[in-house]
């Protein structure tokens, strides 16, 4: 499984920025996420806004 995921990851990295954004828009469908699941995830994002600061910027890419 890990090799398959590595290949997928490498393919995604090779896409243009536009193609990556298009893929990101399709990802919920690929993962069979319901619209409700997406809404809950979006609502939860604001709970972590206090971490948007220069001190924690080092962790933004993780």
Secondary structure in CASP SS format (residue, H / E / C, confidence):
PFRMAT SS
TARGET T0000
AUTHOR 0000-0000-0000
METHOD secondary structure of the structure
MODEL  1
X C 1.00
X H 1.00
X H 1.00
X H 1.00
X H 1.00
X H 1.00
X H 1.00
X H 1.00
X H 1.00
X H 1.00
X H 1.00
X H 1.00
X H 1.00
X H 1.00
X C 1.00
X C 1.00
X H 1.00
X H 1.00
X H 1.00
X H 1.00
X H 1.00
X H 1.00
X H 1.00
X H 1.00
X H 1.00
X H 1.00
X H 1.00
X H 1.00
X H 1.00
X H 1.00
X C 1.00
X C 1.00
X C 1.00
X C 1.00
X H 1.00
X H 1.00
X H 1.00
X H 1.00
X H 1.00
X H 1.00
X H 1.00
X H 1.00
X H 1.00
X H 1.00
X H 1.00
X H 1.00
X H 1.00
X H 1.00
X H 1.00
X H 1.00
X H 1.00
X C 1.00
X C 1.00
X H 1.00
X H 1.00
X H 1.00
X H 1.00
X H 1.00
X H 1.00
X C 1.00
X C 1.00
X C 1.00
END
